[in-house]
Amino acid sequence: MQMSNLLRRGFLLPLSLIFSLLIVFSCGSGDGSSMKSNIKQQQYVNEGRDLYAIYCANCHGPNGKGLAELFPPVAQSDYLVADINRAICIAKNGLEGEVVVNGTNYDLAMPANEKLTNLEVAEILTFILNEMNSVDTLLLVSDVEDVLRNCED
């Protein structure tokens, strides 16, 4: 059979897909833990995006850039990435008092989000860090639980 006949019959597309999948799965770490971690990270980012739209975007904006000098940015935020543990505490417990973010002073209180589960905090911050701050990380529920036990009041 000639190559042009194979192309017309659509044999190459399924064949190329099979080879691509073989390459992807054979290049992993052997136990699949790296791929599982990447999948979980992407799930957290996707869920976090939806939760951010519900709980955070009204003040910090849909793009995370904040609102003038009222609400600080969470995108490209030096304050947020400088101390992720502090960010976890703030996401759950809120914040009062002045903060300086990217050289700008902000002094409006952020209310607590006590109804957020630890999983939701992990997902929101995983989204913010990865998508808005180019920090390649996955915050686990256990990480959030550990940090929240030690937040200052």
Backbone as a printed PyTorch tensor [residue, N CA C, xyz], in Angstrom:
tensor([[[  0.8370,  -1.1760,   0.0000],
         [  0.0000,   0.0000,   0.0000],
         [  0.8860,   1.2440,   0.0000]],

        [[  0.5560,   2.2070,  -0.7990],
         [  1.3470,   3.4230,  -0.9040],
         [  1.0470,   4.3550,   0.2760]],

        [[  2.0260,   5.2310,   0.5720],
         [  1.8920,   6.1740,   1.6800],
         [  0.6780,   7.0720,   1.5020]],

        [[  0.4030,   7.5120,   0.2910],
         [ -0.7420,   8.4040,   0.0690],
         [ -2.0520,   7.6840,   0.3860]],

        [[ -2.1190,   6.3950,   0.1200],
         [ -3.3170,   5.6350,   0.4610],
         [ -3.4780,   5.5300,   1.9830]],

        [[ -2.3670,   5.3700,   2.6960],
         [ -2.4290,   5.3150,   4.1480],
         [ -2.9380,   6.6310,   4.7290]],

        [[ -2.4480,   7.7230,   4.1680],
         [ -2.8890,   9.0330,   4.6360],
         [ -4.3730,   9.2250,   4.4070]],

        [[ -4.8260,   8.8160,   3.2120],
         [ -6.2370,   8.9870,   2.8880],
         [ -7.1170,   8.1300,   3.7880]],

        [[ -6.6420,   6.9970,   4.1710],
         [ -7.4570,   6.1080,   4.9880],
         [ -7.3770,   6.4660,   6.4770]],

        [[ -6.5380,   7.3920,   6.8270],
         [ -6.4790,   7.8520,   8.2040],
         [ -5.7310,   6.9180,   9.1410]],

        [[ -4.8350,   6.1020,   8.6170],
         [ -4.0910,   5.1810,   9.4730],
         [ -2.9870,   5.8760,  10.2630]],

        [[ -2.4450,   6.9420,   9.7290],
         [ -1.3050,   7.5670,  10.3880],
         [ -1.6940,   8.3270,  11.6470]],

        [[ -2.8440,   8.9220,  11.6830],
         [ -3.2520,   9.6680,  12.8680],
         [ -3.3520,   8.7590,  14.0870]],

        [[ -4.0890,   7.6560,  14.0220],
         [ -4.1230,   6.7740,  15.2000],
         [ -2.7390,   6.2190,  15.5370]],

        [[ -1.9510,   5.9100,  14.5410],
         [ -0.6220,   5.3710,  14.7650],
         [  0.2800,   6.4060,  15.4450]],

        [[  0.2100,   7.6420,  14.9970],
         [  1.0260,   8.6930,  15.6150],
         [  0.5730,   8.9620,  17.0430]],

        [[ -0.7150,   8.8560,  17.3080],
         [ -1.2260,   9.0400,  18.6570],
         [ -0.6990,   7.9490,  19.5800]],

        [[ -0.6880,   6.7250,  19.1250],
         [ -0.1690,   5.6130,  19.9240],
         [  1.3030,   5.8210,  20.2380]],

        [[  2.0930,   6.1860,  19.2460],
         [  3.5160,   6.4250,  19.4750],
         [  3.7440,   7.5960,  20.4320]],

        [[  2.9500,   8.6410,  20.2950],
         [  3.0840,   9.7940,  21.1920],
         [  2.8030,   9.3920,  22.6330]],

        [[  1.7550,   8.6120,  22.8380],
         [  1.4230,   8.1730,  24.1900],
         [  2.5170,   7.2780,  24.7610]],

        [[  3.0680,   6.4100,  23.9260],
         [  4.1690,   5.5570,  24.3810],
         [  5.3610,   6.3870,  24.8230]],

        [[  5.6860,   7.4100,  24.0900],
         [  6.8140,   8.2740,  24.4360],
         [  6.5440,   9.0060,  25.7460]],

        [[  5.3540,   9.5620,  25.8850],
         [  5.0100,  10.3130,  27.0950],
         [  5.0890,   9.4160,  28.3200]],

        [[  4.4890,   8.2400,  28.2480],
         [  4.4570,   7.3680,  29.4160],
         [  5.7860,   6.6860,  29.6820]],

        [[  6.5980,   6.5160,  28.6930],
         [  7.8910,   5.8650,  28.9170],
         [  8.9390,   6.8460,  29.4360]],

        [[  8.6990,   8.1490,  29.3260],
         [  9.6720,   9.1400,  29.7760],
         [  9.4570,   9.5510,  31.2220]],

        [[  8.5000,   8.9840,  31.9020],
         [  8.2110,   9.3480,  33.2880],
         [  9.2530,   8.8190,  34.2380]],

        [[  8.9790,   8.9670,  35.5170],
         [  9.9350,   8.5770,  36.5450],
         [  9.8730,   7.0970,  36.8690]],

        [[  9.0920,   6.3420,  36.1740],
         [  9.0110,   4.9190,  36.4320],
         [  7.8460,   4.5830,  37.3340]],

        [[  7.7040,   5.2880,  38.4490],
         [  6.5960,   5.0070,  39.3510],
         [  5.3920,   5.8990,  39.0690]],

        [[  5.5430,   6.8330,  38.1710],
         [  4.4280,   7.7080,  37.7960],
         [  4.1640,   8.8110,  38.8010]],

        [[  4.9660,   8.9260,  39.8570],
         [  4.6880,   9.9190,  40.8880],
         [  4.8150,  11.3460,  40.3670]],

        [[  5.7660,  11.5910,  39.4740],
         [  5.9300,  12.9310,  38.9170],
         [  4.7110,  13.3270,  38.1000]],

        [[  4.2280,  12.3900,  37.2880],
         [  3.0570,  12.6900,  36.4670],
         [  1.8230,  12.8720,  37.3460]],

        [[  1.6800,  12.0530,  38.3960],
         [  0.5450,  12.1980,  39.3100],
         [  0.5850,  13.5470,  40.0010]],

        [[  1.7830,  13.9770,  40.3960],
         [  1.9390,  15.2700,  41.0470],
         [  1.5600,  16.4020,  40.0990]],

        [[  1.9900,  16.3120,  38.8440],
         [  1.6420,  17.3370,  37.8540],
         [  0.1480,  17.3730,  37.5940]],

        [[ -0.4750,  16.2120,  37.5490],
         [ -1.9250,  16.1560,  37.3370],
         [ -2.6390,  16.7830,  38.5260]],

        [[ -2.2030,  16.4360,  39.7410],
         [ -2.8180,  17.0000,  40.9400],
         [ -2.6250,  18.5150,  40.9830]],

        [[ -1.4290,  18.9760,  40.6230],
         [ -1.1700,  20.4170,  40.5950],
         [ -2.1080,  21.1020,  39.6170]],

        [[ -2.3010,  20.5310,  38.4440],
         [ -3.1960,  21.1370,  37.4550],
         [ -4.6410,  21.1220,  37.9340]],

        [[ -5.0380,  20.0590,  38.6430],
         [ -6.3880,  20.0160,  39.2130],
         [ -6.5640,  21.1330,  40.2420]],

        [[ -5.5520,  21.3310,  41.0860],
         [ -5.6230,  22.3950,  42.0890],
         [ -5.6910,  23.7630,  41.4070]],

        [[ -4.9120,  23.9580,  40.3680],
         [ -4.9310,  25.2250,  39.6380],
         [ -6.3250,  25.4650,  39.0500]],

        [[ -6.9010,  24.4490,  38.4400],
         [ -8.2270,  24.6020,  37.8220],
         [ -9.3040,  24.8980,  38.8590]],

        [[ -9.3020,  24.1430,  39.9590],
         [-10.2820,  24.3910,  41.0240],
         [-10.0310,  25.7570,  41.6580]],

        [[ -8.7630,  26.0800,  41.8690],
         [ -8.4050,  27.3620,  42.4690],
         [ -8.8530,  28.5380,  41.6370]],

        [[ -8.8030,  28.3980,  40.3180],
         [ -9.2590,  29.4580,  39.4050],
         [-10.7400,  29.7540,  39.6500]],

        [[-11.5340,  28.6950,  39.7640],
         [-12.9740,  28.8710,  40.0060],
         [-13.2350,  29.4820,  41.3810]],

        [[-12.5230,  29.0000,  42.3890],
         [-12.6910,  29.5310,  43.7420],
         [-12.2260,  30.9770,  43.8340]],

        [[-11.1310,  31.3060,  43.1560],
         [-10.6390,  32.6850,  43.1280],
         [-11.7260,  33.6120,  42.5750]],

        [[-12.3740,  33.1990,  41.5140],
         [-13.4320,  34.0170,  40.9090],
         [-14.5710,  34.2690,  41.9020]],

        [[-14.8470,  33.3050,  42.7500],
         [-15.9390,  33.4320,  43.7220],
         [-15.5220,  34.2700,  44.9310]],

        [[-14.3570,  33.9870,  45.4960],
         [-13.9770,  34.5510,  46.7850],
         [-13.0050,  35.7240,  46.7380]],

        [[-12.2610,  35.8730,  45.6630],
         [-11.1520,  36.8360,  45.6710],
         [-11.2570,  37.9420,  44.6190]],

        [[-11.8360,  37.6150,  43.4770],
         [-11.8010,  38.5240,  42.3270],
         [-12.5410,  39.8340,  42.5640]],

        [[-13.5400,  39.8500,  43.4300],
         [-14.2680,  41.1050,  43.6670],
         [-13.3530,  42.2080,  44.1650]],

        [[-12.3820,  41.8590,  44.9790],
         [-11.4600,  42.8700,  45.5060],
         [-10.1390,  42.9100,  44.7360]],

        [[ -9.5610,  41.7540,  44.4960],
         [ -8.2320,  41.7010,  43.8820],
         [ -8.2810,  41.7160,  42.3580]],

        [[ -9.4830,  41.6830,  41.7960],
         [ -9.6590,  41.7540,  40.3540],
         [ -9.5440,  40.3920,  39.6890]],

        [[-10.2070,  40.2330,  38.5530],
         [-10.1770,  38.9410,  37.8500],
         [ -8.7760,  38.5600,  37.3840]],

        [[ -7.9340,  39.5660,  37.1780],
         [ -6.5630,  39.3010,  36.7300],
         [ -5.5580,  39.3640,  37.8900]],

        [[ -6.0520,  39.6160,  39.1110],
         [ -5.2000,  39.6450,  40.2900],
         [ -4.4060,  40.9230,  40.4800]],

        [[ -4.6940,  41.9490,  39.6950],
         [ -3.8970,  43.1790,  39.7540],
         [ -4.3750,  44.1660,  40.8160]],

        [[ -5.3980,  43.8020,  41.5880],
         [ -5.8810,  44.6720,  42.6450],
         [ -6.7080,  45.8250,  42.1160]],

        [[ -6.9760,  46.7860,  42.9910],
         [ -7.7770,  47.9450,  42.6130],
         [ -7.1150,  49.1960,  43.1780]],

        [[ -6.4560,  49.9260,  42.2950],
         [ -5.7710,  51.1770,  42.6480],
         [ -5.0060,  51.0150,  43.9510]],

        [[ -5.2310,  51.9350,  44.8840],
         [ -4.5490,  51.8490,  46.1730],
         [ -5.4800,  51.3320,  47.2580]],

        [[ -6.5840,  50.6950,  46.8280],
         [ -7.5250,  50.1350,  47.8000],
         [ -7.2130,  48.6810,  48.1280]],

        [[ -7.1010,  47.8590,  47.0910],
         [ -6.8820,  46.4340,  47.2820],
         [ -5.5940,  46.0230,  46.5810]],

        [[ -4.7010,  45.3630,  47.2950],
         [ -3.3920,  45.0340,  46.7160],
         [ -3.4820,  43.9380,  45.6550]],

        [[ -2.5170,  43.9270,  44.7740],
         [ -2.4580,  42.8580,  43.7820],
         [ -2.0220,  41.5460,  44.4260]],

        [[ -2.5170,  40.4540,  43.8620],
         [ -1.9980,  39.1270,  44.2190],
         [ -1.2130,  38.5670,  43.0420]],

        [[ -1.3280,  39.2160,  41.8890],
         [ -0.5440,  38.8350,  40.7050],
         [  0.7720,  39.6020,  40.7360]],

        [[  1.8600,  38.9040,  40.4580],
         [  3.1920,  39.5170,  40.4840],
         [  3.3830,  40.2940,  41.7810]],

        [[  3.0190,  39.6580,  42.8870],
         [  3.0200,  40.2970,  44.1920],
         [  4.2540,  39.9000,  44.9880]],

        [[  5.1350,  40.8620,  45.2370],
         [  6.3280,  40.5770,  46.0370],
         [  5.9540,  40.1630,  47.4550]],

        [[  4.9190,  40.7770,  48.0040],
         [  4.4780,  40.4830,  49.3670],
         [  3.9930,  39.0350,  49.4890]],

        [[  3.2180,  38.5900,  48.5320],
         [  2.6540,  37.2450,  48.5810],
         [  3.7340,  36.1760,  48.4410]],

        [[  4.6040,  36.3000,  47.4620],
         [  5.5990,  35.2530,  47.2190],
         [  6.7450,  35.2820,  48.2340]],

        [[  6.9210,  36.4000,  48.9370],
         [  7.9950,  36.4900,  49.9200],
         [  7.7610,  35.5680,  51.1120]],

        [[  6.4910,  35.2700,  51.4160],
         [  6.1740,  34.4370,  52.5800],
         [  4.8550,  33.7120,  52.3110]],

        [[  4.9660,  32.5350,  51.7400],
         [  3.7620,  31.7780,  51.3690],
         [  2.9990,  31.3390,  52.6080]],

        [[  3.6870,  31.0440,  53.6900],
         [  2.9930,  30.6900,  54.9320],
         [  2.1150,  31.8460,  55.4110]],

        [[  2.6550,  33.0570,  55.3370],
         [  1.8780,  34.2400,  55.7070],
         [  0.6590,  34.3670,  54.7980]],

        [[  0.8400,  34.0900,  53.5020],
         [ -0.2750,  34.1700,  52.5450],
         [ -1.3710,  33.1610,  52.9000]],

        [[ -0.9750,  31.9850,  53.3400],
         [ -1.9620,  30.9740,  53.7600],
         [ -2.7650,  31.5000,  54.9470]],

        [[ -2.0800,  32.0570,  55.9300],
         [ -2.7600,  32.6050,  57.1050],
         [ -3.7200,  33.7300,  56.7220]],

        [[ -3.2810,  34.6070,  55.8420],
         [ -4.1240,  35.7330,  55.4220],
         [ -5.3370,  35.2460,  54.6430]],

        [[ -5.1540,  34.2700,  53.7600],
         [ -6.2670,  33.7620,  52.9560],
         [ -7.3870,  33.2310,  53.8430]],

        [[ -7.0240,  32.6010,  54.9280],
         [ -8.0250,  32.0090,  55.8280],
         [ -8.5000,  32.9860,  56.9020]],

        [[ -7.5590,  33.7200,  57.4980],
         [ -7.8730,  34.5240,  58.6830],
         [ -8.0240,  36.0150,  58.4260]],

        [[ -7.7620,  36.4590,  57.2060],
         [ -7.8560,  37.8690,  56.8920],
         [ -6.6220,  38.6340,  57.3510]],

        [[ -6.6950,  39.9450,  57.2440],
         [ -5.5420,  40.7920,  57.5870],
         [ -6.0200,  42.1830,  57.9690]],

        [[ -5.4310,  42.7110,  59.0340],
         [ -5.6720,  44.1010,  59.4180],
         [ -4.3330,  44.7920,  59.5320]],

        [[ -4.3220,  46.0690,  59.2080],
         [ -3.0910,  46.8380,  59.3120],
         [ -2.4700,  47.0650,  57.9470]],

        [[ -1.5190,  47.9510,  57.9510],
         [ -0.8810,  48.3710,  56.7060],
         [  0.0890,  47.3000,  56.1910]],

        [[  0.0690,  47.1210,  54.8760],
         [  1.0430,  46.2670,  54.2000],
         [  1.5830,  47.0390,  53.0000]],

        [[  2.7870,  46.6740,  52.5900],
         [  3.3970,  47.2750,  51.4130],
         [  3.5570,  46.1740,  50.3740]],

        [[  2.9060,  46.3730,  49.2440],
         [  2.9570,  45.3890,  48.1550],
         [  3.4970,  46.0860,  46.9190]],

        [[  4.5860,  45.5700,  46.4010],
         [  5.2220,  46.1460,  45.2100],
         [  5.4650,  47.6470,  45.3660]],

        [[  5.8220,  48.0620,  46.5870],
         [  6.1560,  49.4590,  46.8360],
         [  4.9830,  50.3720,  47.1310]],

        [[  3.7640,  49.8400,  47.1530],
         [  2.5730,  50.6470,  47.4260],
         [  1.9780,  50.2410,  48.7680]],

        [[  1.5700,  51.2480,  49.5780],
         [  0.9500,  50.9860,  50.8790],
         [ -0.5390,  50.7040,  50.7170]],

        [[ -1.0110,  49.7000,  51.4490],
         [ -2.4320,  49.3420,  51.4900],
         [ -2.8270,  49.2250,  52.9490]],

        [[ -4.0160,  49.7650,  53.3010],
         [ -4.4020,  49.7640,  54.7090],
         [ -5.8590,  49.3710,  54.9350]],

        [[ -6.5240,  48.8190,  53.9460],
         [ -7.8860,  48.3300,  54.1650],
         [ -7.8160,  46.9040,  54.6940]],

        [[ -8.6750,  46.6040,  55.6550],
         [ -8.6960,  45.2550,  56.2190],
         [ -9.2270,  44.2560,  55.1880]],

        [[ -8.6620,  43.0700,  55.2170],
         [ -9.1880,  41.9600,  54.4190],
         [ -9.9360,  41.0520,  55.3870]],

        [[-11.2120,  40.7940,  55.1160],
         [-11.9790,  39.9520,  56.0460],
         [-11.4940,  38.4970,  56.0170]],

        [[-11.7260,  37.8210,  57.1270],
         [-11.4000,  36.3970,  57.2090],
         [-12.3220,  35.6100,  56.2830]],

        [[-11.8120,  34.4880,  55.8130],
         [-12.5950,  33.5640,  54.9870],
         [-12.6910,  32.2380,  55.7260]],

        [[-13.2810,  32.2880,  56.9000],
         [-13.3120,  31.1210,  57.7750],
         [-14.0800,  29.9430,  57.1890]],

        [[-14.9760,  30.2080,  56.2540],
         [-15.7470,  29.1140,  55.6560],
         [-14.9530,  28.3440,  54.6020]],

        [[-13.8310,  28.9080,  54.1480],
         [-12.9950,  28.1760,  53.1960],
         [-12.4090,  26.9520,  53.8790]],

        [[-12.4820,  25.8230,  53.2100],
         [-11.8300,  24.6300,  53.7400],
         [-10.3250,  24.7370,  53.4900]],

        [[ -9.5760,  23.9100,  54.1750],
         [ -8.1220,  23.9040,  53.9570],
         [ -7.7990,  23.5000,  52.5230]],

        [[ -8.5850,  22.6050,  51.9560],
         [ -8.3980,  22.2220,  50.5550],
         [ -8.6120,  23.4250,  49.6470]],

        [[ -9.6600,  24.1960,  49.8960],
         [ -9.9370,  25.3730,  49.0640],
         [ -8.8310,  26.4210,  49.1780]],

        [[ -8.2870,  26.6110,  50.3780],
         [ -7.1580,  27.5320,  50.5520],
         [ -5.9750,  27.0520,  49.7310]],

        [[ -5.6960,  25.7440,  49.7920],
         [ -4.5890,  25.1720,  49.0210],
         [ -4.8060,  25.3650,  47.5250]],

        [[ -6.0220,  25.1600,  47.0630],
         [ -6.3160,  25.2960,  45.6320],
         [ -6.2150,  26.7480,  45.1790]],

        [[ -6.7740,  27.6640,  45.9500],
         [ -6.7180,  29.0850,  45.5770],
         [ -5.2730,  29.5660,  45.4960]],

        [[ -4.4870,  29.2570,  46.5180],
         [ -3.1060,  29.7320,  46.5210],
         [ -2.2420,  29.0060,  45.4940]],

        [[ -2.5360,  27.7450,  45.2250],
         [ -1.8150,  27.0470,  44.1520],
         [ -2.1020,  27.7400,  42.8200]],

        [[ -3.3500,  28.1330,  42.5940],
         [ -3.7060,  28.8750,  41.3800],
         [ -2.9840,  30.2170,  41.3230]],

        [[ -3.0710,  30.9970,  42.4000],
         [ -2.4620,  32.3300,  42.4170],
         [ -0.9560,  32.2400,  42.2000]],

        [[ -0.3080,  31.3160,  42.8850],
         [  1.1490,  31.1990,  42.7750],
         [  1.5660,  30.7650,  41.3790]],

        [[  0.9040,  29.7650,  40.8400],
         [  1.2950,  29.2290,  39.5340],
         [  0.9150,  30.1460,  38.3860]],

        [[ -0.3190,  30.5900,  38.3590],
         [ -0.8390,  31.3170,  37.2030],
         [ -0.5910,  32.8190,  37.2510]],

        [[ -0.4950,  33.3910,  38.4360],
         [ -0.3610,  34.8400,  38.5400],
         [  1.0340,  35.2840,  38.9760]],

        [[  1.8450,  34.3410,  39.4460],
         [  3.1680,  34.6970,  39.9640],
         [  4.2830,  33.8230,  39.4100]],

        [[  3.9720,  32.9390,  38.5110],
         [  4.9680,  32.0550,  37.8790],
         [  5.8050,  31.2820,  38.8950]],

        [[  5.1750,  30.8780,  39.9930],
         [  5.8230,  30.0380,  41.0010],
         [  5.2780,  28.6260,  40.8110]],

        [[  6.1150,  27.7260,  40.3690],
         [  5.7080,  26.3570,  40.0850],
         [  5.6520,  25.5720,  41.3880]],

        [[  4.4530,  25.4820,  41.9760],
         [  4.3180,  24.8050,  43.2600],
         [  2.9320,  24.1960,  43.4100]],

        [[  2.8520,  23.2320,  44.2860],
         [  1.5930,  22.6000,  44.6610],
         [  1.5100,  22.6670,  46.1750]],

        [[  0.5460,  23.4200,  46.6970],
         [  0.3200,  23.4520,  48.1380],
         [ -0.6550,  22.3380,  48.4830]],

        [[ -0.2460,  21.4740,  49.3570],
         [ -1.0920,  20.3700,  49.7690],
         [ -1.9470,  20.7700,  50.9630]],

        [[ -3.0260,  20.0460,  51.1820],
         [ -3.8890,  20.2980,  52.3310],
         [ -3.0830,  20.1730,  53.6210]],

        [[ -2.2140,  19.1900,  53.6770],
         [ -1.3860,  19.0060,  54.8790],
         [ -0.4810,  20.2190,  55.1140]],

        [[  0.0220,  20.8390,  54.0500],
         [  0.8280,  22.0610,  54.1830],
         [ -0.0070,  23.1730,  54.8130]],

        [[ -1.2150,  23.3510,  54.2930],
         [ -2.1090,  24.4000,  54.7900],
         [ -2.4670,  24.1410,  56.2510]],

        [[ -2.7880,  22.8960,  56.5880],
         [ -3.1310,  22.5550,  57.9730],
         [ -1.9790,  22.8800,  58.9140]],

        [[ -0.7720,  22.4900,  58.5350],
         [  0.4050,  22.7560,  59.3650],
         [  0.6080,  24.2510,  59.5820]],

        [[  0.4930,  25.0210,  58.5220],
         [  0.7020,  26.4710,  58.6180],
         [ -0.3870,  27.1170,  59.4620]],

        [[ -1.6350,  26.7330,  59.2440],
         [ -2.7440,  27.3680,  59.9630],
         [ -2.6690,  27.1080,  61.4740]],

        [[ -2.0680,  26.0220,  61.8780],
         [ -1.8960,  25.7400,  63.3100],
         [ -0.9530,  26.7590,  63.9650]],

        [[ -0.1190,  27.3900,  63.1520],
         [  0.8970,  28.3010,  63.6960],
         [  0.6930,  29.7560,  63.3130]],

        [[ -0.4630,  30.1150,  62.7830],
         [ -0.7120,  31.5100,  62.4220],
         [ -0.7780,  32.3720,  63.6700]],

        [[ -0.2200,  33.5700,  63.5620],
         [ -0.3260,  34.5430,  64.6520],
         [ -1.7120,  35.1440,  64.6250]],

        [[ -2.2570,  35.4020,  65.7840],
         [ -3.5910,  35.9940,  65.8550],
         [ -3.5680,  37.4650,  65.6080]]])
